[in-house]
């Protein structure tokens, strides 16, 4: 039992109904706040990564750092849900955000000392922090909103978060505008990123525990206040035999796998330094549009929840196929030897006239659109599997862990000079395989009712027993 107010109770399911969506403890305000946290930290990191090689001439430095990052991210992404359930959102998010500052600082240090080990170490620590941050973020984003508006809240978060990439893209563009021939970004660029990341770290302290967040109908976002290490270890281990998670696995693996190809081998290979920053403004801007579009489809397109889910998957599948076909047509024009060995590719500038710049720009913009729609779709599906923060923190942690393992492999694939065309085809295959598996998940496990019963959520074809809500009530 834990203490809540003046009474000792295992959990409290409801609070006083309050129709104001602007209460500090309302799901809307809390989702906006976590959006701002991610705006400042991973949003800025995304802008930095989108420069290709983190704004450095030698891409291998950041490729190796990102391999270390996503390796530790894979571990702590899976563990992050359990850690979040034990220590709560504030400490989880604060610990995670602080590592982003260190990573940007390591690139600033590299600008002067050219010592790779510190950057790789900072990348590994960032992987730990990112695992914690994204597990907490996923639990908040999928469990705080009312069940019938999860797509809308996901798109709201994604828009705020990706505004960080938009603003972050402007930083290197403005700071390096008059350095058209520069090979790597200047110190001021990294300092600017560090300032935003520091603000986001402080903002993480404003996030409330899910037991204190009350929806307008008076229901709380979770009915437990604490968990313990033993419970979380067992529940996380079970995820690897959970059919729901196995069906999500290809989507999870592929959802960050394509970043390496898009950042290094499209934006980093085809455009000069300042134009890469400008391109990222539109890449992340496209994500804002894409998340709103798919959020509307998955919340409002049809009355039945399953039908909306299948409609959203179908829209992303059709659009994604078209975008990868466009990428295939462009990729036939160049490869690794043209960019790195022969250096025969003329780097494009945003001032170039005609279709020389416009075509590759539209392709890169479309990749951003697809990324947001694909990931928002997957988050919606995960959020439709349950409503409780404790359960969803584990699901999202599994998703982020597998996602990061895929990214770790992708960065090393690029380091080992795998042909660009092969990278594109693997990315295309991973996303394509995901669509029918996600559709099967929606058909078999997503209920048409507004709320998924917690006693049903662990019933899988593997025969997991139903669990009592009191299972995770024990204090640390």
C-alpha positions, -999 to 999 in steps of 0.1 A, spaced: 0 0 0 11 36 -5 -1 68 10 -23 91 -10 -35 122 7 -49 114 42 -58 78 33 -37 47 28 -48 30 -3 -35 8 -31 -47 32 -58 -72 59 -66 -90 55 -99 -108 88 -102 -106 124 -91 -131 153 -93 -143 158 -128 -130 191 -142 -139 203 -177 -109 227 -180 -83 214 -204 -59 241 -192 -54 228 -157 -17 221 -150 -26 185 -141 -46 180 -173 -34 156 -200 -33 185 -225 -9 206 -205 13 177 -196 16 165 -232 24 201 -243 51 202 -216 67 169 -226 65 182 -262 85 212 -251 111 190 -233 116 170 -265 116 202 -286 147 213 -266 165 180 -263 159 153 -289 145 179 -313 178 198 -313 197 165 -314 177 156 -346 186 189 -362 222 183 -353 221 147 -367 203 159 -398 234 179 -408 251 147 -418 279 136 -396 267 160 -368 281 189 -388 316 173 -390 336 167 -421 346 132 -409 313 113 -407 329 83 -392 333 101 -359 296 106 -355 288 73 -370 308 56 -343 293 78 -316 258 70 -329 266 33 -329 276 36 -292 245 57 -286 220 34 -301 236 3 -286 231 16 -250 198 31 -261 186 -4 -271 194 -16 -236 180 13 -217 151 18 -241 138 -17 -230 147 -11 -194 135 25 -194 98 16 -190 106 -3 -158 128 25 -145 101 50 -152 76 30 -133 100 28 -103 114 64 -100 87 84 -118 88 109 -146 107 138 -132 139 120 -123 137 98 -153 133 127 -177 158 150 -160 185 123 -160 178 116 -197 178 152 -208 211 161 -191 230 137 -214 220 156 -245 240 186 -233 271 165 -228 268 151 -263 266 185 -280 295 197 -258 316 167 -270 312 179 -306 322 214 -296 353 198 -279 360 178 -310 360 210 -331 392 220 -313 409 188 -302 399 161 -328 397 134 -301 371 108 -311 370 88 -278 352 116 -259 326 119 -286 320 81 -286 318 81 -248 293 110 -248 273 91 -274 271 60 -252 260 81 -222 234 98 -244 220 64 -253 214 57 -217 197 91 -213 177 88 -245 164 54 -234 151 69 -202 137 100 -218 118 82 -246 104 55 -224 90 83 -201 78 103 -231 61 74 -247 43 64 -215 30 100 -211 20 105 -247 1 72 -250 -15 70 -216 -24 105 -205 -48 114 -233 -84 101 -234 -87 69 -255 -107 84 -283 -82 113 -288 -48 96 -287 -41 103 -323 -48 140 -318 -25 142 -287 2 122 -305 1 146 -334 2 176 -310 33 162 -293 49 154 -326 43 189 -339 58 206 -308 87 181 -308 96 186 -344 94 223 -341 127 217 -323 141 203 -355 128 233 -374 144 258 -350 174 236 -347 178 236 -385 178 274 -385 207 275 -360 234 260 -384 218 277 -414 221 312 -398 254 306 -380 270 293 -412 252 313 -438 284 331 -450 305 299 -448 293 284 -481 325 263 -486 329 253 -449 333 216 -441 321 216 -405 299 239 -384 314 266 -361 315 267 -323 285 290 -320 263 263 -336 270 238 -309 267 264 -281 232 273 -295 222 236 -293 235 233 -257 215 263 -246 182 248 -258 191 214 -243 197 230 -209 163 247 -210 147 213 -218 164 196 -189 150 222 -165 115 219 -181 115 182 -174 110 190 -137 75 203 -145 62 169 -155 37 154 -130 35 117 -120 7 100 -139 -12 94 -106 -16 132 -103 -28 138 -139 -66 138 -141 -87 137 -173 -118 159 -177 -140 129 -167 -121 126 -134 -102 94 -143 -65 92 -135 -38 81 -160 -27 52 -139 -41 35 -108 -7 27 -92 18 50 -76 49 28 -73 64 -4 -87 94 -24 -78 125 -38 -94 113 -75 -92 79 -68 -108 94 -47 -137 121 -72 -144 96 -100 -148 71 -79 -169 99 -66 -192 112 -102 -198 76 -113 -207 75 -87 -235 99 -108 -256 73 -136 -258 43 -113 -262 27 -116 -296 18 -79 -296 54 -69 -293 66 -95 -319 42 -80 -344 56 -45 -337 92 -57 -340 98 -50 -377 83 -15 -375 103 -8 -344 136 -20 -360 130 0 -392 116 32 -377 150 48 -370 170 26 -394 164 50 -423 178 80 -405 214 71 -413 206 68 -450 185 100 -451 208 122 -431 242 111 -443 235 98 -478 209 122 -490 212 155 -471 249 150 -462 258 137 -497 240 161 -520 239 195 -503 265 220 -490 267 228 -453 244 258 -450 218 242 -473 217 211 -451 205 233 -422 178 249 -443 167 215 -456 163 203 -420 139 232 -413 116 218 -439 123 181 -431 111 186 -395 84 210 -407 71 182 -429 70 160 -398 46 185 -381 23 183 -411 25 146 -414 18 139 -378 -13 162 -379 -25 145 -410 -22 109 -398 -35 119 -363 -67 131 -379 -71 100 -399 -66 77 -369 -90 96 -347 -117 110 -369 -119 91 -402 -143 64 -392 -165 55 -362 -149 22 -354 -115 22 -338 -102 -8 -357 -114 8 -390 -95 40 -382 -64 21 -374 -65 1 -406 -72 33 -426 -42 50 -411 -19 21 -419 -32 20 -455 -26 57 -460 10 54 -447 16 23 -468 5 40 -501 23 72 -494 54 55 -482 56 33 -513 55 63 -535 82 81 -516 106 52 -517 100 48 -554 110 85 -558 141 78 -536 150 48 -558 149 69 -590 172 96 -575 196 70 -560 204 57 -594 222 89 -601 250 86 -575 267 62 -550 294 61 -523 323 63 -548 308 94 -564 304 112 -531 334 100 -511 361 86 -534 358 105 -567 340 136 -551 324 140 -585 291 152 -570 286 190 -571 271 199 -537 238 217 -542 230 251 -527 196 264 -520 203 293 -544 208 270 -573 181 276 -600 159 251 -617 152 215 -608 188 207 -597 180 217 -561 142 214 -562 140 177 -569 164 164 -542 148 190 -518 113 176 -524 126 141 -519 142 150 -485 111 168 -475 90 137 -483 113 115 -462 105 138 -432 67 135 -440 69 97 -441 89 95 -409 63 114 -388 34 95 -403 50 61 -398 61 67 -362 28 84 -353 9 55 -367 30 30 -347 25 51 -315 -12 52 -321 -13 14 -324 7 10 -292 -15 34 -274 -46 15 -286 -34 -17 -269 -40 -3 -233 -47 28 -214 -26 25 -183 7 43 -180 24 14 -163 16 -10 -191 23 14 -219 56 25 -205 68 -11 -209 54 -13 -244 70 19 -255 103 10 -238 103 -22 -258 96 -3 -290 123 23 -284 148 -4 -274 143 -24 -306 142 8 -326 176 18 -312 191 -16 -319 182 -12 -355 197 23 -356 230 10 -341 233 -15 -369 224 12 -395 251 36 -384 277 8 -387 264 -3 -421 271 33 -433 306 32 -417 314 0 -435 306 17 -469 276 -4 -478 263 9 -512 237 36 -509 213 17 -531 215 -14 -508 207 8 -478 177 23 -495 163 -11 -505 167 -25 -470 149 6 -455 121 2 -480 117 -35 -472 116 -29 -435 88 -3 -437 68 -24 -462 70 -56 -441 56 -36 -411 23 -26 -427 6 -61 -428 19 -70 -394 6 -38 -378 -28 -44 -396 -29 -79 -381 -22 -64 -346 -50 -39 -350 -75 -66 -362 -66 -91 -333 -58 -69 -304 -74 -34 -307 -109 -31 -293 -136 -9 -307 -146 3 -272 -132 36 -260 -112 20 -233 -92 -12 -232 -97 -32 -200 -65 -37 -181 -74 -72 -173 -75 -80 -210 -43 -63 -221 -20 -92 -213 -41 -119 -229 -20 -130 -259 -18 -161 -280 10 -172 -258 -15 -178 -230 -4 -152 -205 -26 -152 -174 -48 -123 -165 -32 -101 -139 -46 -82 -110 -43 -44 -109 -27 -48 -75 4 -66 -89 24 -34 -93 12 -16 -61 41 -26 -39 63 3 -29 101 3 -36 
